[in-house]
Amino acid sequence: MFEDIIAQLESMGVDFEEMPEQNSLSVNVSQMDKTQLIEVLNMVYSMGMTVGQLDESVMMIGNPTPVESEPDLEPVAEEETEEDAAQMAALDEAMSGM
């Protein structure tokens, strides 16, 4: 997932650490100059990644969190009451008269 970013960071001589359990990459910012920092930020955003933390010592790069889909809900079975049965019978009768 971070192969392109890793290759670019290595070519720039920037220290980083992969953190697969957190699905992120930690970049050592303290050894970078401003030009390198801007290049890395532009690269990260152009690849669709996000920066979760950025301070004078570290930059955390990760994929945007996917939007969780709504859980599949099971329909609730309602018990049919006498009133429901009467309404259905009246509806059936009305429909048959059309």
Backbone as a printed PyTorch tensor [residue, N CA C, xyz], in Angstrom:
tensor([[[  0.8190,  -1.1800,   0.0000],
         [  0.0000,   0.0000,   0.0000],
         [  0.8730,   1.2580,   0.0000]],

        [[  1.9570,   1.2620,   0.7420],
         [  2.8310,   2.4280,   0.8520],
         [  4.0670,   2.3020,  -0.0330]],

        [[  4.0680,   1.3510,  -0.9740],
         [  5.2610,   1.0710,  -1.7570],
         [  5.7980,   2.3050,  -2.4740]],

        [[  4.9130,   3.0620,  -3.1310],
         [  5.3440,   4.2510,  -3.8680],
         [  5.9200,   5.3110,  -2.9440]],

        [[  5.2550,   5.5250,  -1.8380],
         [  5.7430,   6.5310,  -0.8830],
         [  7.0830,   6.0980,  -0.3070]],

        [[  7.1970,   4.8150,   0.0370],
         [  8.4440,   4.2980,   0.6050],
         [  9.5900,   4.4700,  -0.3860]],

        [[  9.3460,   4.1410,  -1.6440],
         [ 10.3940,   4.2830,  -2.6590],
         [ 10.8440,   5.7450,  -2.7700]],

        [[  9.8920,   6.6710,  -2.7460],
         [ 10.2350,   8.0950,  -2.8400],
         [ 10.9800,   8.5720,  -1.5920]],

        [[ 10.5260,   8.1250,  -0.4200],
         [ 11.1960,   8.5330,   0.8170],
         [ 12.6320,   8.0140,   0.8390]],

        [[ 12.8200,   6.7710,   0.4020],
         [ 14.1650,   6.2090,   0.3540],
         [ 15.0560,   6.9870,  -0.6070]],

        [[ 14.5080,   7.3700,  -1.7670],
         [ 15.3090,   8.1300,  -2.7390],
         [ 15.6580,   9.5260,  -2.2100]],

        [[ 14.8270,  10.0620,  -1.3150],
         [ 15.0830,  11.3750,  -0.7150],
         [ 15.9820,  11.2730,   0.5180]],

        [[ 16.2330,  10.0580,   1.0130],
         [ 17.0390,   9.8750,   2.2070],
         [ 16.3090,  10.2150,   3.4910]],

        [[ 14.9800,  10.0780,   3.4850],
         [ 14.1600,  10.4110,   4.6520],
         [ 13.9270,   9.1490,   5.4800]],

        [[ 14.1180,   9.2630,   6.8010],
         [ 13.8810,   8.1380,   7.7100],
         [ 12.3920,   7.9550,   7.9450]],

        [[ 11.9580,   6.6890,   7.9700],
         [ 10.5540,   6.3760,   8.2020],
         [ 10.4570,   5.0100,   8.8510]],

        [[  9.2760,   4.7050,   9.3470],
         [  9.0100,   3.3980,   9.9570],
         [  7.6200,   2.9470,   9.5370]],

        [[  7.5610,   1.7170,   9.0230],
         [  6.2590,   1.1540,   8.6660],
         [  5.5710,   0.6610,   9.9290]],

        [[  4.2770,   0.9030,  10.0160],
         [  3.4930,   0.4640,  11.1610],
         [  2.2620,  -0.2680,  10.6370]],

        [[  2.4340,  -1.5120,  10.1750],
         [  1.3260,  -2.2310,   9.5390],
         [  0.1380,  -2.4910,  10.4530]],

        [[  0.3700,  -2.6520,  11.7540],
         [ -0.7360,  -2.9070,  12.6720],
         [ -1.6530,  -1.6910,  12.7840]],

        [[ -1.1180,  -0.4950,  12.5110],
         [ -1.9170,   0.7270,  12.5480],
         [ -2.2660,   1.2080,  11.1490]],

        [[ -1.8490,   0.4360,  10.1330],
         [ -2.1080,   0.7910,   8.7410],
         [ -1.5780,   2.1940,   8.4380]],

        [[ -0.3350,   2.4680,   8.9110],
         [  0.2310,   3.8000,   8.7360],
         [  1.7420,   3.7280,   8.5670]],

        [[  2.3030,   4.8820,   8.2910],
         [  3.7260,   5.0530,   8.0870],
         [  4.1580,   6.2560,   8.9180]],

        [[  5.2010,   6.0940,   9.7130],
         [  5.7060,   7.1770,  10.5510],
         [  6.9660,   7.7460,   9.8950]],

        [[  6.9550,   9.0310,   9.6040],
         [  8.0780,   9.6840,   8.9400],
         [  8.7610,  10.6170,   9.9350]],

        [[ 10.1070,  10.5390,   9.9910],
         [ 10.8830,  11.3810,  10.8910],
         [ 11.0210,  12.7690,  10.2780]],

        [[ 10.3020,  13.7270,  10.8030],
         [ 10.2720,  15.0880,  10.2700],
         [ 11.4700,  15.9040,  10.7530]],

        [[ 12.0010,  15.5770,  11.9060],
         [ 13.0630,  16.3920,  12.4920],
         [ 14.3250,  16.4330,  11.6300]],

        [[ 14.5480,  15.4460,  10.7750],
         [ 15.7310,  15.4200,   9.9190],
         [ 15.4790,  16.0110,   8.5330]],

        [[ 14.2610,  16.4770,   8.2770],
         [ 13.9100,  16.9910,   6.9600],
         [ 14.0280,  18.5130,   6.9300]],

        [[ 14.3740,  19.0490,   5.7560],
         [ 14.2970,  20.5000,   5.6050],
         [ 12.9080,  20.8480,   5.0730]],

        [[ 12.6160,  22.1280,   4.9880],
         [ 11.2630,  22.5560,   4.5990],
         [ 10.8990,  22.0970,   3.1990]],

        [[ 11.8640,  22.1140,   2.2790],
         [ 11.5980,  21.6940,   0.9070],
         [ 11.2010,  20.2240,   0.8610]],

        [[ 11.9290,  19.3730,   1.5910],
         [ 11.5920,  17.9500,   1.6420],
         [ 10.2120,  17.7370,   2.2590]],

        [[  9.9170,  18.4740,   3.3150],
         [  8.6240,  18.3500,   3.9790],
         [  7.4930,  18.6870,   3.0110]],

        [[  7.6520,  19.7560,   2.2580],
         [  6.6240,  20.1450,   1.2920],
         [  6.4870,  19.0910,   0.2020]],

        [[  7.6160,  18.5560,  -0.2770],
         [  7.5770,  17.5070,  -1.3020],
         [  6.8460,  16.2660,  -0.7900]],

        [[  7.1460,  15.8800,   0.4350],
         [  6.5010,  14.6950,   1.0210],
         [  5.0050,  14.9400,   1.1900]],

        [[  4.6310,  16.1070,   1.6930],
         [  3.2090,  16.4160,   1.8640],
         [  2.4760,  16.4030,   0.5250]],

        [[  3.0600,  17.0160,  -0.4990],
         [  2.4400,  17.0050,  -1.8280],
         [  2.2980,  15.5780,  -2.3560]],

        [[  3.3280,  14.7600,  -2.1630],
         [  3.2960,  13.3730,  -2.6120],
         [  2.1900,  12.5960,  -1.8890]],

        [[  2.1040,  12.7720,  -0.5980],
         [  1.1110,  12.0530,   0.2070],
         [ -0.2970,  12.3970,  -0.2630]],

        [[ -0.5840,  13.6880,  -0.3950],
         [ -1.9290,  14.1020,  -0.7870],
         [ -2.2410,  13.7340,  -2.2300]],

        [[ -1.2530,  13.7780,  -3.1120],
         [ -1.5030,  13.4090,  -4.5100],
         [ -1.7900,  11.9200,  -4.6590]],

        [[ -1.3370,  11.1100,  -3.7090],
         [ -1.5900,   9.6690,  -3.7360],
         [ -2.8780,   9.3040,  -3.0060]],

        [[ -3.6050,  10.2980,  -2.5260],
         [ -4.8720,  10.0330,  -1.8500],
         [ -4.7260,   9.5800,  -0.4170]],

        [[ -3.5640,   9.7680,   0.1690],
         [ -3.3350,   9.4050,   1.5640],
         [ -3.6620,  10.6070,   2.4510]],

        [[ -3.6730,  10.3770,   3.7440],
         [ -3.9200,  11.4580,   4.6920],
         [ -2.7860,  11.5460,   5.7040]],

        [[ -2.6270,  12.7130,   6.2930],
         [ -1.6570,  12.9250,   7.3630],
         [ -2.4520,  13.0380,   8.6470]],

        [[ -2.2850,  12.0530,   9.5210],
         [ -3.0390,  12.0360,  10.7650],
         [ -2.4180,  12.8750,  11.8490]],

        [[ -1.0970,  12.9990,  11.8190],
         [ -0.3880,  13.7850,  12.8340],
         [  0.8030,  14.4240,  12.1490]],

        [[  1.0720,  15.6580,  12.4770],
         [  2.2480,  16.3500,  11.9460],
         [  2.7330,  17.3300,  12.9930]],

        [[  3.9280,  17.0960,  13.4930],
         [  4.5590,  18.0470,  14.4020],
         [  6.0390,  18.1300,  14.0520]],

        [[  6.8340,  18.7430,  14.8990],
         [  8.2430,  18.9580,  14.5740],
         [  9.0830,  17.6810,  14.5680]],

        [[  8.5340,  16.5770,  15.0480],
         [  9.3200,  15.3490,  15.0840],
         [  8.7780,  14.2120,  14.2210]],

        [[  7.4620,  14.1610,  14.0020],
         [  6.9020,  13.0090,  13.2950],
         [  5.7040,  13.4000,  12.4290]],

        [[  5.5640,  12.6470,  11.3370],
         [  4.3870,  12.7610,  10.4690],
         [  3.8180,  11.3520,  10.3250]],

        [[  2.5370,  11.1970,  10.6470],
         [  1.8700,   9.8990,  10.5060],
         [  1.0540,   9.9130,   9.2240]],

        [[  1.3820,   8.9960,   8.3170],
         [  0.7000,   8.9060,   7.0280],
         [ -0.1530,   7.6520,   7.0300]],

        [[ -1.3800,   7.7720,   6.5470],
         [ -2.2630,   6.6140,   6.4770],
         [ -3.2850,   6.7630,   5.3850]],

        [[ -3.9990,   5.6850,   5.1530],
         [ -5.1100,   5.7120,   4.2110],
         [ -6.3110,   6.3190,   4.9110]],

        [[ -7.1500,   7.0180,   4.1700],
         [ -8.3620,   7.5040,   4.8120],
         [ -9.1990,   6.3430,   5.3120]],

        [[ -9.8250,   6.5550,   6.4410],
         [-10.6720,   5.5000,   6.9920],
         [-11.8830,   5.2900,   6.1110]],

        [[-12.1170,   4.0470,   5.7330],
         [-13.3060,   3.8170,   4.9240],
         [-14.5730,   4.0970,   5.7110]],

        [[-15.5510,   4.5900,   5.0420],
         [-16.8360,   4.8530,   5.6820],
         [-17.5050,   3.5180,   5.9510]],

        [[-17.8750,   3.3240,   7.1850],
         [-18.5220,   2.0690,   7.5380],
         [-19.9250,   2.0250,   6.9630]],

        [[-20.2300,   0.8860,   6.3880],
         [-21.5740,   0.7460,   5.8400],
         [-22.5540,   0.4650,   6.9710]],

        [[-23.7830,   0.7680,   6.7110],
         [-24.8120,   0.5130,   7.7120],
         [-24.9270,  -0.9910,   7.9290]],

        [[-25.1140,  -1.4220,   9.1450],
         [-25.2490,  -2.8610,   9.3790],
         [-26.5230,  -3.4000,   8.7280]],

        [[-26.4180,  -4.6460,   8.2740],
         [-27.6050,  -5.2780,   7.6980],
         [-28.5900,  -5.5520,   8.8240]],

        [[-29.7660,  -4.9890,   8.6850],
         [-30.7840,  -5.1610,   9.7110],
         [-31.7980,  -6.1940,   9.2380]],

        [[-32.1550,  -7.0550,  10.1370],
         [-33.1680,  -8.0630,   9.8480],
         [-34.5470,  -7.4340,  10.0420]],

        [[-35.4720,  -7.7310,   9.1650],
         [-36.8190,  -7.1980,   9.3760],
         [-37.4250,  -7.7760,  10.6550]],

        [[-38.1760,  -6.9450,  11.3160],
         [-38.8190,  -7.3730,  12.5470],
         [-40.1820,  -7.9640,  12.1930]],

        [[-40.3890,  -9.1860,  12.6380],
         [-41.6790,  -9.8390,  12.3740],
         [-42.6630,  -9.4200,  13.4530]],

        [[-43.7530,  -8.8240,  13.0190],
         [-44.7690,  -8.4060,  13.9740],
         [-45.8950,  -9.4340,  13.9770]],

        [[-46.4480,  -9.6180,  15.1480],
         [-47.5840, -10.5290,  15.2350],
         [-48.8190,  -9.8390,  14.6740]],

        [[-49.6010, -10.5850,  13.9140],
         [-50.8160, -10.0210,  13.3290],
         [-51.9150,  -9.9940,  14.3850]],

        [[-52.4900,  -8.8210,  14.5670],
         [-53.5580,  -8.6810,  15.5460],
         [-54.9040,  -8.8380,  14.8400]],

        [[-55.9590,  -8.9050,  15.6290],
         [-57.3150,  -8.9990,  15.0600],
         [-57.6290,  -7.7620,  14.2280]],

        [[-57.1520,  -6.6010,  14.6760],
         [-57.3910,  -5.3590,  13.9380],
         [-56.7020,  -5.4170,  12.5720]],

        [[-55.4630,  -5.9590,  12.5430],
         [-54.7480,  -6.1030,  11.2700],
         [-55.5160,  -7.0300,  10.3310]],

        [[-56.0160,  -8.1260,  10.8670],
         [-56.7570,  -9.0890,  10.0510],
         [-58.0190,  -8.4480,   9.4950]],

        [[-58.6890,  -7.6290,  10.3070],
         [-59.9090,  -6.9630,   9.8610],
         [-59.5940,  -5.9490,   8.7650]],

        [[-58.4870,  -5.2180,   8.9220],
         [-58.0950,  -4.2500,   7.9050],
         [-57.7360,  -4.9520,   6.5890]],

        [[-57.0410,  -6.0670,   6.6740],
         [-56.6700,  -6.8070,   5.4660],
         [-57.9130,  -7.3510,   4.7700]],

        [[-58.8710,  -7.8420,   5.5450],
         [-60.1060,  -8.3550,   4.9660],
         [-60.8790,  -7.2340,   4.2680]],

        [[-60.9240,  -6.0560,   4.9090],
         [-61.6210,  -4.9250,   4.3080],
         [-60.9110,  -4.4740,   3.0260]],

        [[-59.5840,  -4.5110,   3.0450],
         [-58.8110,  -4.1290,   1.8530],
         [-59.0400,  -5.1400,   0.7320]],

        [[-59.0420,  -6.4220,   1.0660],
         [-59.2860,  -7.4560,   0.0550],
         [-60.6660,  -7.2870,  -0.5610]],

        [[-61.6440,  -7.0030,   0.2810],
         [-63.0170,  -6.8140,  -0.2150],
         [-63.1140,  -5.6040,  -1.1280]],

        [[-62.4580,  -4.5170,  -0.7390],
         [-62.4630,  -3.3000,  -1.5520],
         [-61.7640,  -3.5310,  -2.8740]],

        [[-60.6720,  -4.2830,  -2.8430],
         [-59.9240,  -4.5610,  -4.0760],
         [-60.7090,  -5.4600,  -5.0230]],

        [[-61.4670,  -6.3840,  -4.4650],
         [-62.2300,  -7.3030,  -5.3150],
         [-63.4060,  -6.5880,  -6.0000]],

        [[-63.8630,  -5.4890,  -5.4120],
         [-64.9750,  -4.7320,  -5.9720],
         [-64.5360,  -3.7950,  -7.0900]],

        [[-63.2710,  -3.6630,  -7.3330],
         [-62.7990,  -2.7370,  -8.3840],
         [-62.8560,  -3.3550,  -9.7480]]])
